[in-house]
Amino acid sequence: LTEQKNAQARERQLQDRLFRSQRMESLGSLAGGVAHNLNNILGPMVNYPDLIVQNLPPDSALRQDLQIIKNSACKAVDIIRDLLTLGRIGHFPMEPLILNRIIDRVVHSPAYIGLQNGAPLVVVEFKLGDDQPAIQGSEGLLQEMVRNLLIHAFDVMPNGGRLTLSTSVEQVHEPLAGYELINPDTYV
């Protein structure tokens, strides 16, 4: 009787996980479709301000307004890119990667250097663990994740502060329930 109840509980957990997975896939498809449409609408708002500015006198007050329009449109395009990423869940090649190398690529990128130059009062400290095993992942998605974490951290510290970026290897000994069940294993 106990074995039967355990089997039923396991089956319910598997069904719940399948349902969540299907729901995320549907949400991703919807987000991808909406994102493509919005991207087409925003294209002119990103590109036309530059064309208009070329025909304005250098002291025109419209220059600043056009830059505000362009900046807002660029931020919207970034959000759309995130929606497109969500829409492609499950369609990225997974490969063995070392997380510290991903972080190293991001912090040596022009985007990160510009971010740091724009916020000189934010002190970034790196505590990257040694001897990390490879993880399975998509290099592009992991770089985007690290980049977004850094951007958001900088955004919440307009007056400066300390940001610590660390990695480590952790052993999970018992299953952890959350959004997904985390099974006992070694994790980076």
ChimeraX attribute file (.defattr): number of C-alpha atoms within 10 A of each C-alpha:
attribute: neighborCount
match mode: 1-to-1
recipient: residues
	/A:1	6
	/A:2	7
	/A:3	8
	/A:4	9
	/A:5	10
	/A:6	11
	/A:7	12
	/A:8	12
	/A:9	12
	/A:10	12
	/A:11	12
	/A:12	12
	/A:13	13
	/A:14	12
	/A:15	12
	/A:16	12
	/A:17	15
	/A:18	12
	/A:19	12
	/A:20	14
	/A:21	12
	/A:22	12
	/A:23	12
	/A:24	15
	/A:25	17
	/A:26	13
	/A:27	15
	/A:28	20
	/A:29	18
	/A:30	15
	/A:31	19
	/A:32	21
	/A:33	13
	/A:34	15
	/A:35	22
	/A:36	14
	/A:37	11
	/A:38	14
	/A:39	18
	/A:40	11
	/A:41	12
	/A:42	17
	/A:43	14
	/A:44	12
	/A:45	17
	/A:46	20
	/A:47	13
	/A:48	13
	/A:49	19
	/A:50	14
	/A:51	9
	/A:52	12
	/A:53	16
	/A:54	10
	/A:55	8
	/A:56	12
	/A:57	10
	/A:58	10
	/A:59	7
	/A:60	10
	/A:61	10
	/A:62	15
	/A:63	17
	/A:64	11
	/A:65	12
	/A:66	18
	/A:67	15
	/A:68	13
	/A:69	14
	/A:70	21
	/A:71	15
	/A:72	15
	/A:73	20
	/A:74	17
	/A:75	12
	/A:76	16
	/A:77	19
	/A:78	13
	/A:79	14
	/A:80	21
	/A:81	16
	/A:82	17
	/A:83	21
	/A:84	21
	/A:85	18
	/A:86	19
	/A:87	22
	/A:88	14
	/A:89	14
	/A:90	10
	/A:91	9
	/A:92	13
	/A:93	10
	/A:94	12
	/A:95	12
	/A:96	12
	/A:97	17
	/A:98	17
	/A:99	23
	/A:100	20
	/A:101	12
	/A:102	16
	/A:103	21
	/A:104	12
	/A:105	11
	/A:106	20
	/A:107	18
	/A:108	10
	/A:109	13
	/A:110	10
	/A:111	13
	/A:112	16
	/A:113	12
	/A:114	10
	/A:115	17
	/A:116	18
	/A:117	11
	/A:118	11
	/A:119	16
	/A:120	13
	/A:121	15
	/A:122	19
	/A:123	13
	/A:124	15
	/A:125	11
	/A:126	11
	/A:127	12
	/A:128	16
	/A:129	13
	/A:130	10
	/A:131	10
	/A:132	16
	/A:133	14
	/A:134	14
	/A:135	14
	/A:136	13
	/A:137	16
	/A:138	16
	/A:139	19
	/A:140	11
	/A:141	13
	/A:142	16
	/A:143	19
	/A:144	16
	/A:145	15
	/A:146	16
	/A:147	18
	/A:148	13
	/A:149	13
	/A:150	19
	/A:151	15
	/A:152	10
	/A:153	16
	/A:154	23
	/A:155	13
	/A:156	10
	/A:157	14
	/A:158	12
	/A:159	11
	/A:160	14
	/A:161	15
	/A:162	13
	/A:163	15
	/A:164	12
	/A:165	14
	/A:166	12
	/A:167	16
	/A:168	15
	/A:169	13
	/A:170	10
	/A:171	11
	/A:172	13
	/A:173	11
	/A:174	10
	/A:175	11
	/A:176	12
	/A:177	9
	/A:178	7
	/A:179	8
	/A:180	9
	/A:181	11
	/A:182	14
	/A:183	12
	/A:184	12
	/A:185	11
	/A:186	11
	/A:187	14
	/A:188	15
